[in-house]
Amino acid sequence: RVQRIDASPTGGADGAAVELSAADGRVVRARACVVTVPLSVLQRGEPEFRPPLPPPQAGAIRKLKMGSALKVIVRLRRRFWPADFYDAVCSDSFLPEVWLSPAAELMRPDAAPPYTIVGFVAGARAERVGRLPHADIARRMLAQLDGMFGSSDDPHPASSSCDGFLVKDWAAHPHVHGAYSHPTRGAHGARPALGEAAHGCIFLAGEACHAGVNPCIHGAMETGEQAAARCWSSLQPQSRSRL
């Protein structure tokens, strides 16, 4: 894990403009680097930047906000939902959205068990749900699925067929501390500013840099490609005019 990034835009004797120091003592020197640390980690001052990031990036990190999200995955021994089911939005329920995963595979008539259904909750509600014991979270999700798909002949199809579960609370992850950034009052223009080159040799990427506020992996990958392209461009010899 990188703890500190030292920048020297003029470069050292070996041409390196950045020096990355890891927690285990390793040091890597390079002409430039791409940093893909989540916004919430940057807001905790990790890694440390020397000198500090310029005002455009530092201000963007301060202004943008990141929310929480929690997923519950339950493993089921049998199918009890309609053949055309793959996703349901139920905003008044314990988990506002549930879906089959992987949907395309599990919707096939010949799909064999085990089956998995994912429950999702975000924002302040995710923080409240995250304070519950994981077994209780899974139990409540199964009760929700029972209410959605149960019948008089089979009132508890989810609860009776579940043989495992996993709760993933991204706010509790030590290297993430959250899930997605979101539109933030007073942060207009902060996303593009966050993605600008810092000290000419540090290029930040991640969904929080996406000007279109695309908070999913697609946005993160797109900004990563853009940062890599800018980084590569910065390393190319500058052409000089003959005039």
C-alpha positions as CSV (number, residue, x, y, z in Angstrom):
1,R,0.0,0.0,0.0
2,V,1.4,3.4,-1.0
3,Q,1.6,5.8,1.9
4,R,3.3,8.8,0.3
5,I,3.8,10.3,-3.1
6,D,6.6,12.8,-3.5
7,A,6.5,14.9,-6.7
8,S,9.4,16.8,-8.3
9,P,8.2,18.2,-11.6
10,T,11.7,19.1,-12.7
11,G,12.8,15.5,-12.2
12,G,15.8,14.0,-10.5
13,A,19.1,12.9,-12.0
14,D,17.4,9.7,-13.2
15,G,14.6,11.6,-14.8
16,A,12.0,10.5,-12.2
17,A,9.4,13.1,-11.3
18,V,7.5,11.0,-8.7
19,E,8.6,8.8,-5.8
20,L,6.1,6.4,-4.3
21,S,6.8,5.1,-0.8
22,A,5.0,1.9,0.3
23,A,4.1,0.8,3.9
24,D,6.5,-2.1,3.6
25,G,9.4,0.2,2.9
26,R,9.5,-0.3,-0.9
27,V,10.2,2.8,-3.0
28,V,9.3,3.2,-6.7
29,R,10.5,6.1,-8.8
30,A,8.9,7.0,-12.1
31,R,8.5,9.9,-14.5
32,A,4.7,10.0,-13.8
33,C,2.0,8.0,-12.1
34,V,-1.8,7.4,-12.2
35,V,-3.6,7.4,-8.9
36,T,-6.9,5.5,-8.6
37,V,-7.5,5.8,-4.9
38,P,-11.2,6.2,-4.0
39,L,-12.4,9.7,-3.1
40,S,-13.2,8.8,0.5
41,V,-9.6,7.6,1.0
42,L,-8.2,10.8,-0.5
43,Q,-10.4,12.7,1.9
44,R,-8.7,10.8,4.8
45,G,-5.3,12.1,3.6
46,E,-4.2,8.8,2.1
47,P,-1.8,8.7,0.5
48,E,0.1,11.8,1.6
49,F,1.2,14.0,-1.2
50,R,4.4,16.0,-1.0
51,P,4.1,18.8,-1.9
52,P,0.3,18.9,-1.3
53,L,-2.0,18.6,-4.3
54,P,-2.6,22.0,-6.0
55,P,-5.8,23.9,-5.1
56,P,-7.9,22.6,-8.0
57,Q,-7.5,19.0,-6.9
58,A,-7.4,19.7,-3.2
59,G,-10.6,21.8,-3.5
60,A,-12.4,19.1,-5.5
61,I,-11.5,16.4,-2.9
62,R,-12.9,18.6,-0.2
63,K,-16.1,19.5,-2.0
64,L,-17.2,16.2,-3.5
65,K,-19.1,13.7,-1.4
66,M,-19.2,10.0,-1.3
67,G,-22.1,7.8,-0.2
68,S,-22.5,4.3,1.2
69,A,-23.8,1.2,-0.3
70,L,-24.4,-2.3,0.9
71,K,-25.1,-5.6,-1.0
72,V,-26.5,-8.9,0.3
73,I,-26.1,-12.0,-1.7
74,V,-28.2,-15.1,-0.8
75,R,-27.6,-18.5,-2.2
76,L,-30.7,-20.6,-3.0
77,R,-31.2,-24.3,-3.6
78,R,-34.3,-23.9,-5.8
79,R,-36.1,-21.6,-8.2
80,F,-39.3,-20.0,-6.9
81,W,-39.6,-16.7,-9.0
82,P,-41.3,-16.2,-12.4
83,A,-39.4,-17.2,-15.4
84,D,-39.1,-13.6,-16.7
85,F,-37.8,-12.2,-13.4
86,Y,-34.4,-10.6,-13.3
87,D,-34.7,-7.4,-11.3
88,A,-37.2,-5.6,-9.0
89,V,-37.3,-2.1,-7.6
90,C,-39.2,-2.0,-4.3
91,S,-38.5,1.3,-2.7
92,D,-40.7,0.8,0.3
93,S,-39.0,-2.5,1.3
94,F,-36.0,-3.3,3.5
95,L,-33.8,-3.5,0.4
96,P,-35.0,-1.2,-2.4
97,E,-33.7,-3.4,-5.2
98,V,-33.1,-7.1,-5.7
99,W,-31.9,-8.9,-8.8
100,L,-30.7,-12.3,-10.1
101,S,-27.0,-12.6,-10.6
102,P,-25.8,-13.4,-13.2
103,A,-29.2,-12.7,-14.6
104,A,-28.6,-13.8,-18.2
105,E,-27.3,-17.2,-17.0
106,L,-29.9,-17.8,-14.3
107,M,-32.9,-16.9,-16.5
108,R,-32.1,-19.9,-18.7
109,P,-34.7,-22.7,-18.2
110,D,-32.0,-25.2,-17.8
111,A,-30.0,-23.2,-15.2
112,A,-28.9,-25.5,-12.4
113,P,-28.7,-24.6,-8.7
114,P,-27.3,-22.9,-6.7
115,Y,-29.0,-19.6,-7.6
116,T,-28.1,-16.2,-6.2
117,I,-30.1,-13.1,-5.7
118,V,-28.5,-9.8,-4.7
119,G,-30.2,-7.2,-2.6
120,F,-29.0,-3.6,-2.7
121,V,-29.3,-0.4,-0.6
122,A,-27.5,2.9,-0.8
123,G,-27.1,6.2,1.0
124,A,-28.2,6.9,4.6
125,R,-30.4,3.8,4.6
126,A,-27.3,1.6,3.8
127,E,-25.6,3.1,6.9
128,R,-28.5,2.2,9.1
129,V,-28.7,-1.4,7.6
130,G,-24.9,-1.7,8.0
131,R,-25.3,-1.4,11.8
132,L,-27.3,-4.6,12.0
133,P,-25.8,-8.1,12.5
134,H,-25.1,-9.7,9.1
135,A,-27.4,-12.7,10.0
136,D,-30.2,-10.3,10.7
137,I,-29.7,-8.5,7.4
138,A,-29.9,-11.8,5.5
139,R,-32.9,-12.9,7.5
140,R,-34.7,-9.7,6.6
141,M,-33.8,-10.0,2.9
142,L,-35.2,-13.5,2.9
143,A,-38.4,-12.4,4.5
144,Q,-38.7,-9.7,1.9
145,L,-38.3,-12.3,-0.9
146,D,-40.8,-14.5,0.9
147,G,-43.3,-11.7,0.7
148,M,-42.6,-11.0,-2.9
149,F,-42.7,-14.6,-4.2
150,G,-44.5,-16.6,-1.5
151,S,-47.9,-18.3,-2.0
152,S,-50.4,-20.1,0.2
153,D,-48.8,-23.4,-0.8
154,D,-45.3,-22.1,-0.4
155,P,-45.3,-19.1,2.0
156,H,-41.5,-19.0,2.7
157,P,-39.7,-20.1,-0.5
158,A,-36.6,-18.0,0.1
159,S,-36.2,-18.7,3.8
160,S,-36.6,-22.4,3.2
161,S,-34.2,-22.7,0.3
162,C,-31.3,-20.5,1.4
163,D,-28.1,-22.3,2.3
164,G,-25.7,-19.3,2.5
165,F,-25.3,-15.6,2.4
166,L,-22.7,-12.8,2.1
167,V,-23.1,-9.2,3.2
168,K,-20.7,-6.6,1.6
169,D,-20.8,-3.2,3.3
170,W,-18.5,-0.9,1.2
171,A,-18.4,1.7,3.9
172,A,-16.7,-0.8,6.2
173,H,-14.0,-1.7,3.7
174,P,-10.7,-0.5,5.0
175,H,-9.4,0.7,1.6
176,V,-12.7,2.1,0.2
177,H,-14.8,3.6,3.1
178,G,-17.8,4.1,0.8
179,A,-19.4,3.2,-2.5
180,Y,-20.1,6.0,-5.0
181,S,-19.7,9.7,-5.2
182,H,-22.9,11.7,-5.9
183,P,-24.0,15.1,-7.2
184,T,-23.0,17.5,-4.5
185,R,-24.2,21.1,-3.9
186,G,-21.4,23.6,-4.3
187,A,-19.2,21.2,-6.3
188,H,-19.9,22.3,-9.8
189,G,-16.7,21.8,-11.9
190,A,-15.0,19.8,-9.2
191,R,-15.0,16.5,-11.1
192,P,-13.0,17.7,-14.1
193,A,-10.7,19.6,-11.8
194,L,-10.0,16.4,-9.9
195,G,-8.9,14.7,-13.1
196,E,-6.4,17.5,-14.1
197,A,-2.7,16.8,-13.9
198,A,-1.2,17.6,-10.5
199,H,2.3,19.0,-10.6
200,G,2.5,17.9,-14.2
201,C,3.2,14.3,-13.2
202,I,0.3,12.9,-11.1
203,F,-2.9,11.9,-12.8
204,L,-5.9,11.1,-10.7
205,A,-8.6,8.7,-11.9
206,G,-11.8,7.1,-10.6
207,E,-15.5,7.6,-10.8
208,A,-15.4,10.8,-8.8
209,C,-13.4,12.3,-11.7
210,H,-16.2,11.6,-14.2
211,A,-17.7,14.8,-15.5
212,G,-20.9,12.9,-16.4
213,V,-21.4,11.7,-12.8
214,N,-21.2,8.1,-13.8
215,P,-20.6,6.5,-10.4
216,C,-20.3,2.9,-11.5
217,I,-17.3,0.8,-12.7
218,H,-17.9,2.1,-16.3
219,G,-17.2,5.7,-15.1
220,A,-14.1,4.5,-13.2
221,M,-12.7,2.6,-16.2
222,E,-13.4,5.5,-18.6
223,T,-11.5,8.0,-16.4
224,G,-8.7,5.5,-15.9
225,E,-8.3,5.3,-19.7
226,Q,-8.3,9.1,-19.9
227,A,-5.7,9.5,-17.1
228,A,-3.5,6.8,-18.7
229,A,-3.7,8.6,-22.1
230,R,-2.8,12.0,-20.5
231,C,0.0,10.4,-18.5
232,W,1.4,8.8,-21.7
233,S,1.1,12.1,-23.6
234,S,3.0,13.9,-20.9
235,L,6.0,11.6,-21.4
236,Q,6.3,12.2,-25.1
237,P,9.0,14.5,-26.4
238,Q,7.5,18.0,-27.0
239,S,7.8,19.1,-30.6
240,R,9.5,22.4,-31.1
241,S,8.4,25.0,-33.7
242,R,11.0,25.7,-36.4
243,L,9.8,29.3,-36.6
